[in-house]
Amino acid sequence: MRRPNGCRGFTFVEILIALTLLAVVAVPLMQVFSVAVEQVAYADDLRTALDLAREEVEKVKNLALTESQLKALGNAISSPIRLNQRVWYAVRVVDPVASPLEIQVYVFRERLTDPPIVSLATIVSK
């Protein structure tokens, strides 16, 4: 189809088709990007929780206490730890019946009523 002189450019229909094609391609890419950002944030939280749990286990090991002394110390909840713009809690649970002594560490994000992000266990035999 021939256009008269001086009428250069795209027609309205051509622009609508181009925008539709762009939307068909861009929407799924934006969804993939959104999921990727969420997964990176979750992995960062998981790494932080695991580091806190390991630190709590190391504290128990470095105390150099006997099994009976650790049993006497019992369970403990750490004071709130502020990392990565969140509040974390580490909870140490001593199983007084287990032999050798088993100590579990649970790490919670924001509230102690939510399920723990990470749990880690260690055995103490002294």
N, C-alpha and C positions, 0 to 999 in steps of 0.2 A: 504494500500500500504506500502510495506516494504522499508525502506531506507537502503542504505549500511552503514556499520559501519563508524563512524567518520563524518557523515552528520547529525548533530543535529541542530535544530532550526526551524525557520518558513520559509515557501516558500514565494516567491514574491507575489503570488496570495493571500495567507493568510494575508500578511501585507496589501495589497491593500484593501481587504475586511474589515479588522479592521479599517483602516483609513477612508474608506467610511462610515462605521457605526458611527465612532466618529464624522465625519463632519455632518452627518444627525442629530445627537443629539446636537452638539455644536452650530450650526448656529442659531437655534431658541432660545436657551438659551442666546446667545449673544444679540439677538434682544430684548429679554425681559429685559435684564440688561440695555441696552441702553435706552429703554423707561422709565425704573424705574429711571435712573439717571436724565433724562429730567424732569420727574414729580416732583422729589425732588427739583430740581432747581426752577421750577415754583412755588411750594408751599413755598419755602423760599422767593422768590420775592413777592408773595402775602402777606405773613406775614409781611415783611418789609414795603410794601406799606400800609397795614392796620394800622400798628403801627404809621407810619408817618401821616396818615389821622387822627387818633385818637389824636395824639399830637397837630395837627393844630386846631382841634375842641376844645380841652382843652385850648389852648391859647386864643381862642375867648371867651370861657366861663369865663376864669380867668381875662380877661381885665375888667370885671364888668362895661361895657359901656352900655349906653341906646341904644334903637333901632335907634334913630336919629343919635347918634354918630357913631354907626356901619355902618349905611347907608352912612354917610359922609366919613368914611374910605374907603368904596367901595371894589372893587376887589383887590386882591394882589397875586403876584407870589413870592414864597420863593426864596432865593438865592440857588444855587445848593448845594445839600446835597450828600456827598460821603459816601456810605455805601455798604458793601459787594462787593467791586470792581465795583460798578456801580454809576451812577449819577442820583439823584432823584430830582423831583420838586414837590412841593405842591402848588396848586392853590386854593385860596379862592374866591368864587363867592357869592356876596350878591345880593339877589333878592329884590330890593327896593320896589316892588309893593306888595309883599306878606304881609299879616297881620295874625298872628304874623310874624315877620321877619324870613326868611329862609336863612340859609347860607349853601352852599354846598362846599365840599372840594374834589378836584380831585388830584390824585397822578399819576405822569407820570414818566416813566423810560427812561432815556437817552435823549429823544426829546419831546418837547411840542406838536409837530405835530402828534405824534402817539396817538392812543386811550388811555385813562387813564387806569391804572391797577386797581385802586379802586376809587370809589366815595362814599362819606359819607355826609349825610345831618344832620343838627341840626336846631332846632327852638329856637329863642331867644325872650323872652318876658319880657322886663323890662320897 
